[in-house]
Protein backbone atom coordinates (compact mmCIF):
# COMPACT_ATOMS: atom_id res chain seq x y z
CA UNK A 1 0.00 0.00 0.00
CA UNK A 2 2.83 2.40 0.85
CA UNK A 3 4.51 1.67 -2.49
CA UNK A 4 1.33 2.50 -4.39
CA UNK A 5 0.90 5.74 -2.46
CA UNK A 6 4.55 6.67 -3.04
CA UNK A 7 4.25 5.88 -6.76
CA UNK A 8 1.09 8.01 -7.04
CA UNK A 9 2.85 10.93 -5.35
CA UNK A 10 5.84 10.65 -7.71
CA UNK A 11 3.60 10.58 -10.77
CA UNK A 12 1.67 13.59 -9.44
CA UNK A 13 4.89 15.53 -8.87
CA UNK A 14 6.06 14.71 -12.41
CA UNK A 15 2.84 16.06 -13.96
CA UNK A 16 2.85 19.15 -11.73
CA UNK A 17 6.46 19.88 -12.74
CA UNK A 18 5.67 19.30 -16.41
CA UNK A 19 2.68 21.67 -16.23
CA UNK A 20 4.84 24.38 -14.68
CA UNK A 21 7.46 24.04 -17.41
CA UNK A 22 4.99 24.37 -20.28
CA UNK A 23 3.94 27.95 -19.48
CA UNK A 24 4.37 30.16 -22.53
CA UNK A 25 5.35 33.80 -22.75
CA UNK A 26 4.93 35.74 -25.98
CA UNK A 27 5.43 39.37 -24.95
CA UNK A 28 7.92 39.84 -27.79
CA UNK A 29 5.33 38.68 -30.36
CA UNK A 30 2.53 40.94 -29.19
CA UNK A 31 1.99 44.12 -31.22
CA UNK A 32 3.23 47.41 -29.76
CA UNK A 33 -0.42 48.54 -29.54
CA UNK A 34 -1.36 45.55 -27.34
CA UNK A 35 -2.30 46.28 -23.73
CA UNK A 36 0.23 45.66 -20.95
CA UNK A 37 -0.43 43.05 -18.29
CA UNK A 38 -0.38 39.84 -20.29
CA UNK A 39 2.61 37.53 -20.59
CA UNK A 40 0.74 35.37 -23.10
CA UNK A 41 -1.97 36.31 -25.59
CA UNK A 42 -3.56 34.29 -28.39
CA UNK A 43 -6.07 36.87 -29.65
CA UNK A 44 -7.24 40.41 -29.03
CA UNK A 45 -10.89 41.21 -29.52
CA UNK A 46 -11.33 44.80 -30.71
CA UNK A 47 -14.88 45.89 -29.81
CA UNK A 48 -14.68 49.10 -31.91
CA UNK A 49 -14.18 46.98 -35.04
CA UNK A 50 -15.94 43.80 -33.90
CA UNK A 51 -12.79 42.06 -35.12
CA UNK A 52 -9.90 40.02 -33.74
CA UNK A 53 -6.13 40.06 -33.97
CA UNK A 54 -4.30 36.72 -34.06
CA UNK A 55 -1.03 37.37 -32.19
CA UNK A 56 0.72 34.17 -33.29
CA UNK A 57 0.01 34.69 -37.01
CA UNK A 58 0.15 38.50 -36.92
CA UNK A 59 -3.15 38.91 -38.79
CA UNK A 60 -6.56 40.46 -38.19
CA UNK A 61 -9.70 38.34 -38.41
CA UNK A 62 -12.81 40.30 -39.47
CA UNK A 63 -16.21 39.61 -40.96
CA UNK A 64 -16.62 40.60 -44.58
CA UNK A 65 -19.26 39.58 -47.07
CA UNK A 66 -20.52 36.25 -45.88
CA UNK A 67 -17.60 34.99 -43.82
CA UNK A 68 -14.58 35.62 -41.65
CA UNK A 69 -11.47 36.86 -43.47
CA UNK A 70 -7.83 37.13 -42.39
CA UNK A 71 -5.55 39.98 -43.40
CA UNK A 72 -2.39 41.82 -42.35
CA UNK A 73 -4.45 44.97 -41.80
CA UNK A 74 -8.06 45.86 -41.15
CA UNK A 75 -10.15 46.81 -44.21
CA UNK A 76 -10.48 50.50 -45.13
CA UNK A 77 -13.84 50.84 -43.39
CA UNK A 78 -11.89 50.68 -40.10
CA UNK A 79 -9.39 53.41 -41.04
CA UNK A 80 -10.67 55.65 -38.23
CA UNK A 81 -9.64 53.11 -35.57
CA UNK A 82 -6.40 53.92 -33.76
CA UNK A 83 -5.21 50.61 -32.31
CA UNK A 84 -2.99 52.42 -29.80
CA UNK A 85 -6.04 54.01 -28.19
CA UNK A 86 -9.04 51.68 -28.54
CA UNK A 87 -9.74 49.06 -25.90
CA UNK A 88 -8.54 45.51 -26.63
CA UNK A 89 -9.79 42.40 -24.82
CA UNK A 90 -7.46 39.41 -24.44
CA UNK A 91 -9.10 36.18 -25.58
CA UNK A 92 -7.23 32.91 -25.13
CA UNK A 93 -9.84 30.63 -26.66
CA UNK A 94 -9.44 28.78 -29.94
CA UNK A 95 -11.03 30.52 -32.95
CA UNK A 96 -12.98 33.10 -30.89
CA UNK A 97 -14.79 34.51 -33.95
CA UNK A 98 -16.81 31.28 -34.02
CA UNK A 99 -18.40 32.58 -30.79
CA UNK A 100 -18.53 36.21 -31.89
CA UNK A 101 -22.10 36.83 -30.72
CA UNK A 102 -21.03 35.98 -27.17
CA UNK A 103 -17.92 38.20 -27.26
CA UNK A 104 -19.74 41.10 -28.95
CA UNK A 105 -22.45 41.07 -26.29
CA UNK A 106 -20.02 40.59 -23.40
CA UNK A 107 -17.62 43.39 -24.45
CA UNK A 108 -19.74 45.89 -26.43
CA UNK A 109 -19.52 48.37 -23.55
CA UNK A 110 -15.73 48.61 -24.13
CA UNK A 111 -16.22 50.17 -27.58
CA UNK A 112 -15.17 53.81 -27.47
CA UNK A 113 -13.05 53.37 -24.33
CA UNK A 114 -9.49 54.66 -24.34
CA UNK A 115 -8.21 53.38 -21.02
CA UNK A 116 -5.33 50.95 -21.60
CA UNK A 117 -1.59 51.43 -21.41
CA UNK A 118 0.01 49.84 -24.48
CA UNK A 119 3.23 47.85 -24.77
CA UNK A 120 4.89 50.62 -26.78
CA UNK A 121 4.66 52.96 -23.79
CA UNK A 122 5.32 50.41 -21.01
CA UNK A 123 8.18 51.26 -18.67
CA UNK A 124 8.61 47.78 -17.23
CA UNK A 125 11.75 46.04 -18.39
CA UNK A 126 9.93 42.85 -19.37
CA UNK A 127 8.24 44.78 -22.21
CA UNK A 128 11.55 46.06 -23.60
CA UNK A 129 11.90 42.73 -25.41
CA UNK A 130 9.08 43.84 -27.72
CA UNK A 131 10.55 45.61 -30.78
CA UNK A 132 7.69 48.13 -30.68
CA UNK A 133 8.54 49.29 -27.16
CA UNK A 134 10.26 52.68 -26.90
CA UNK A 135 12.98 51.12 -24.68
CA UNK A 136 13.69 48.13 -26.94
CA UNK A 137 17.22 49.41 -27.66
CA UNK A 138 17.99 49.14 -23.93
CA UNK A 139 16.86 45.50 -23.69
CA UNK A 140 19.69 43.17 -22.76
CA UNK A 141 17.88 39.85 -23.11
CA UNK A 142 17.20 39.34 -19.41
CA UNK A 143 13.73 38.54 -18.16
CA UNK A 144 13.84 40.94 -15.24
CA UNK A 145 10.57 42.59 -14.43
CA UNK A 146 12.09 45.96 -13.78
CA UNK A 147 10.09 47.58 -11.08
CA UNK A 148 9.46 45.03 -8.30
CA UNK A 149 6.16 45.52 -6.54
CA UNK A 150 4.86 47.92 -9.18
CA UNK A 151 4.48 45.47 -12.06
CA UNK A 152 1.55 44.93 -14.35
CA UNK A 153 1.90 41.16 -14.76
CA UNK A 154 -1.02 38.81 -14.60
CA UNK A 155 0.31 36.62 -11.82
CA UNK A 156 -2.58 35.31 -9.78
CA UNK A 157 -5.31 37.25 -11.54
CA UNK A 158 -6.36 34.58 -14.03
CA UNK A 159 -5.87 36.81 -17.07
CA UNK A 160 -8.10 39.63 -15.85
CA UNK A 161 -5.62 42.46 -16.17
CA UNK A 162 -2.92 44.10 -14.18
CA UNK A 163 -3.27 43.10 -10.57
CA UNK A 164 -6.45 45.15 -10.33
CA UNK A 165 -5.00 48.24 -12.02
CA UNK A 166 -7.74 48.23 -14.66
CA UNK A 167 -5.68 47.83 -17.83
CA UNK A 168 -7.39 44.80 -19.31
CA UNK A 169 -10.29 42.43 -19.22
CA UNK A 170 -9.06 39.30 -20.98
CA UNK A 171 -9.97 35.78 -20.13
CA UNK A 172 -7.67 32.83 -19.79
CA UNK A 173 -8.43 29.34 -21.06
CA UNK A 174 -11.60 27.81 -19.81
CA UNK A 175 -13.58 31.03 -19.33
JOQUI-V292414 format. One record per backbone hydrogen bond with DSSP energy under -0.5 kcal/mol. NH is the residue of the N-H (numbers start at 0). CO is the residue of the C=O. If there is no record, write none. Layout:
nh,co
NH,CO
NH,CO
//
This chain:
nh,co
4,0
5,1
6,2
7,3
8,4
9,5
10,6
11,7
12,8
13,9
14,10
15,11
16,12
17,13
18,14
19,15
20,16
21,17
22,19
25,38
28,25
29,25
29,26
33,30
35,116
42,90
43,52
44,88
45,43
45,50
46,44
48,45
49,45
50,45
51,60
52,43
53,58
54,41
54,52
55,41
57,53
58,53
59,70
60,51
61,68
63,66
65,63
66,63
68,61
70,59
77,74
78,75
80,77
81,79
82,80
84,81
85,81
86,112
88,44
90,42
91,170
95,92
97,94
98,95
99,96
101,98
102,98
103,99
104,100
105,101
106,102
107,103
109,106
110,107
112,109
118,33
119,31
120,117
121,117
121,118
126,123
127,124
129,126
132,129
133,119
135,132
137,134
138,135
146,144
147,145
149,146
156,153
158,153
159,156
162,160
164,161
170,89
171,157
174,171
//
